[in-house]
Amino acid sequence: MTATSLRTIIVDDEPLARRLLRAMLDEIPEIELVAECANGREAIHSTRELSPDLLILDIQMPGLTGFDVVKGLQA
């Protein structure tokens, strides 16, 4: 973790997509991955609990979509 790191959460219902994103983000020293979420409910919970600087959010997910997550966080 660097002094200017961006605390980041990845949200995607597909494990392969999360793994690919994690591998890409691991190459960026300014990114600190603080959580990975497999659905919208996990995303809302983790975001409220961890207060990340950056949320990488899949839009099309079963249950709560990415847009639903954004609405849920604004409430």
C-alpha positions as CSV (number, residue, x, y, z in Angstrom):
1,M,0.0,0.0,0.0
2,T,1.3,3.4,-0.9
3,A,0.5,6.7,0.7
4,T,-1.7,7.6,-2.4
5,S,-3.3,4.3,-2.9
6,L,-6.9,3.9,-4.0
7,R,-8.8,1.5,-1.8
8,T,-10.8,-0.5,-4.3
9,I,-13.6,-3.1,-4.4
10,I,-14.3,-5.3,-7.4
11,V,-17.9,-6.4,-7.9
12,D,-18.8,-9.0,-10.5
13,D,-20.9,-12.1,-10.4
14,E,-18.5,-14.0,-12.6
15,P,-15.4,-15.5,-10.8
16,L,-13.3,-15.4,-14.0
17,A,-14.0,-11.7,-14.5
18,R,-13.1,-11.0,-10.9
19,R,-9.8,-12.9,-11.3
20,L,-9.0,-11.1,-14.5
21,L,-9.7,-7.7,-12.9
22,R,-7.6,-8.6,-9.8
23,A,-4.7,-9.6,-12.0
24,M,-4.9,-6.3,-13.9
25,L,-5.2,-4.2,-10.8
26,D,-2.3,-6.1,-9.1
27,E,-0.1,-4.4,-11.8
28,I,-1.0,-0.9,-10.6
29,P,0.9,0.0,-7.4
30,E,-1.6,2.8,-6.5
31,I,-4.5,0.3,-6.2
32,E,-5.2,-1.5,-2.9
33,L,-7.8,-4.2,-3.4
34,V,-9.8,-4.3,-0.2
35,A,-12.6,-6.6,-1.2
36,E,-14.2,-8.6,-4.0
37,C,-18.0,-9.1,-4.1
38,A,-20.0,-11.6,-6.1
39,N,-23.3,-9.8,-6.0
40,G,-25.0,-6.5,-5.4
41,R,-25.9,-7.2,-1.7
42,E,-22.3,-8.0,-0.9
43,A,-21.2,-4.8,-2.7
44,I,-23.5,-2.6,-0.7
45,H,-22.5,-4.2,2.6
46,S,-18.7,-4.0,1.8
47,T,-18.9,-0.5,0.4
48,R,-20.7,0.8,3.5
49,E,-18.3,-1.1,5.8
50,L,-15.0,-0.4,4.0
51,S,-15.6,3.1,2.4
52,P,-13.5,2.4,-0.7
53,D,-12.2,5.2,-3.0
54,L,-13.0,3.2,-6.1
55,L,-15.8,0.7,-6.9
56,I,-15.4,-1.4,-10.1
57,L,-18.9,-2.5,-10.6
58,D,-20.4,-4.9,-13.1
59,I,-23.7,-3.6,-14.5
60,Q,-25.5,-6.8,-15.4
61,M,-25.7,-9.1,-12.4
62,P,-28.6,-11.3,-11.3
63,G,-30.7,-9.9,-8.4
64,L,-29.3,-6.4,-7.8
65,T,-27.8,-4.8,-10.9
66,G,-24.9,-2.4,-10.8
67,F,-27.4,0.4,-11.1
68,D,-29.4,-1.0,-8.1
69,V,-26.2,-1.0,-6.1
70,V,-25.5,2.7,-6.9
71,K,-29.1,3.6,-5.9
72,G,-28.8,1.6,-2.7
73,L,-25.6,3.4,-1.8
74,Q,-27.3,6.8,-2.4
75,A,-30.2,6.0,-0.1
